[in-house]
Amino acid sequence: MSEVDLSALTTEALNKSTVLWLRTGGRDRATWFATGDDELADHVLLASGGPEVDLGPLPEEVELILRSKGSGGRLLTLRARARSIDPGNPLWESAAGSLLGERLNAPQDLLEQWRTGTTLWSLAPYGAPLQAPGMPGADSTVRVDAPITTGEGGTRPRRPWHLGGRARTRRSARA
């Protein structure tokens, strides 16, 4: 088996997607993210609370689950150190600018809303991955390329309404 360049794989996975799964307390939650610039170049940035999904207070260490853009399967599981960035911090403007660039359908006053009611988080991945291609995780029953499920935050697929309900089986054509 050939060696995999994990730093290149991590960079590629972060650049190809805008969604990751954040594992805290044994629970996986999907969230959008951005990668930082300049001082925050190797960091993953998140917005929590206010107009964004509230992730609550994050512990000092979290796990990031990155997916493959092609198959949607689990590609990498990384450990990361989490720290909040307060609006008074000089890094706040840089982090907010990076996040704003990835935010779809952003209202005009979003930066002001973030400044007053949102926590910006900087996640710095470190160490060897917990799970990577050719390297199963601690739970060997979960394959690296297994699809990531929506977890508790997901919704059931919508089924169209039918008058009288749906037939359990297809009815054969009548002669």
PyMOL commands that set and color helices and strands:
alter all, ss='L'
color gray80, all
select helices_A, chain A and resi 6-16+38-40+91-102+110-117+151-153
alter helices_A, ss='H'
color red, helices_A
select strands_A, chain A and resi 19-24+27-32+34-35+44-48+61-67+74-85+119-131
alter strands_A, ss='S'
color yellow, strands_A
deselect
rebuild
show_as cartoon
